[in-house]
Amino acid sequence: MHTLRRIVSVVLILMIVASCVACDGEKAPVTTQQGTENPKEIQQVLYDEEGLKITFVRAFEEPSINGVFYLQLLVENNFDQKAWVYLDNTSVNGYSTTVMSAVPMEIEPGKKSQAPFIISFTNLDTDSLDGISSIEFTVVAKDAVSFELLGETDALSIDF
């Protein structure tokens, strides 16, 4: 049992480190594994009501990490409480998928976050951003203390 706890701890630490490495705060052009400039960068407001404003920033691959891509959203918490924000009901090109980010965004009232969500190419019909034509998801916000639902969007869609 003690060994299992260590293994789970190491896996969680590696996931957190991977998500931190992917979000270095720079705005330089991102390249795909094929070395071309990433065409998946658009500033598009997807939702702006009920205490949340959600803007699509970009989808990108990190050349040093295979099998995943990152979906970067700018999320503004306009609720009066600290919110945990995560994606649900996610699909890529019509294929259901799971967001691999282990920790939801934690956003103070009146603040913003644009930490990327990690999505695996496993079970999708493509293995690169070039093959993605649409991403659909809902965004859920819960009170970070009581875990009560603060808000949930209808399905949001990003078409490339």
N, C-alpha and C positions, 0 to 999 in steps of 0.2 A: 504494500500500500504506500509505503514511504517513497519507493522508487517511482511509482506511478505519479505521485505528486510532483516529484522532481522533473519528470518528463513533461508533464502538463505545464509546469512553470517555465521550462526552457522553451517550449513551443510558443507560449504566450509572449514571452520576452522577444523571441525572434520575429513574431508578427508585429509587435509594437515597433521594434527597430526598423523593420522593413517599411512600415508606414511613415516613420519619421524621416528615413532616408529619401523617400519619394517626395516629401514636401520640404524642400530646402529653401523655399521662399523666393527663389529667383524666377524672373519672368522671361528668361531667354527662350528662344524657339526650341521645341522638343523634337527629337528625331526618333523615328521608329527603328526597329531592329534592322531594317533594310537600309538605314542611313538617310532616308528622305525626311524632309521637314514634315512635321505632323500637321495634317489638314484639319484636325478635329478641335480647333480652337475658335470658339464663338462666344461672345458675351450676349447671353439671351436670358431675360427674366422669364422664369417658368411659372412663378407663383408669387403673389403679393397680397395676402390677406390673412385674417385670423391669427395675427401675432407672428407670422413667418414671412420672410421674403427670401426666395430661392432663385439664384442666378446660376445658369450653367456657365462654367469658366472654360473647361477643356477636358478632353479625354486623352490620355497619353500612356505610352509604354515606357518602362524603365529598361534600357537595353541590358542591364546587368541582372535583371530578374525575369526569367522566362515563365510563360504560362498564365500571366495575369496582365490586366490593364487597370488604369486608375481613372476614376470619374471624379473630377474636381468640381464641387459646387460651392458657391459663396452663400452661406446661410446666415441670415440676420435674425436674431432672437428679439422680437418686439413684445414678448410676454413680460410679466412682472416677476417671473420666477426663473431660476436657473433651469435650462432645458437640456435634456438628452435628446439628440436628434439622430435618427437612423433611417435607412432605406428598407422598404418592404415590397413584396410583390414585384420583384425585379425581373425583367426579361430583356434579352438582346436578340434582335432580329426575330422576335416571336418565340424564342426559346427561353423557358423559365431558367433562372439561375439564382445562385445565392451570393449575396455580398459577403466577402470574406473578412471585412474589417471587424475585428473582435470587439472593439470598443466604440460605442457611439460618440458622436461629437458632443462635448459638454460645453454649453455656451451660457455665459452669464447674461442677465437681463440687459438689453440695450447693446449687446456686443455682437460680433460677427466671427465666423470661422470658415475656413476653406480647406480644411484637412481633407485629403482625397479618400474616397471609398475604393476598396480593392475588389476587383471582380475577376474571377477565373475564366479562362477560355474553355475549360473542361465542359463538355456537353453542349458547346455552342457549335454553329455551323462554320466557324472561322477560327483561325488562330492568330489573327493580327487585326489591328485597327482598320486597315484598309478594307476588310471584309464586313465591317459594321455599318449598317444603314440606319438602324434605329435602336434606341434604348428607352425602355418604359419602366416606371417605378412609382411608388407612392412614398411620401416622406411622412414620418411619424415623429411627433414631439411629445415627450413626457416630462413631467416635473421631475427634476433630478433628485429630489428628496422623497416625495411621496409616491413617485412612479405613476401618478394619475395622468391620464391622457389630457394633453393641452390642446392638441390639434392633429389632424391628419388630412393630407391632401387627397384629391381625387387622383387618378392616374395622370402622371406627367410624362411627356414624350419629348425626346430629342431626336430629330431626324437629320441625317447627314447627306 
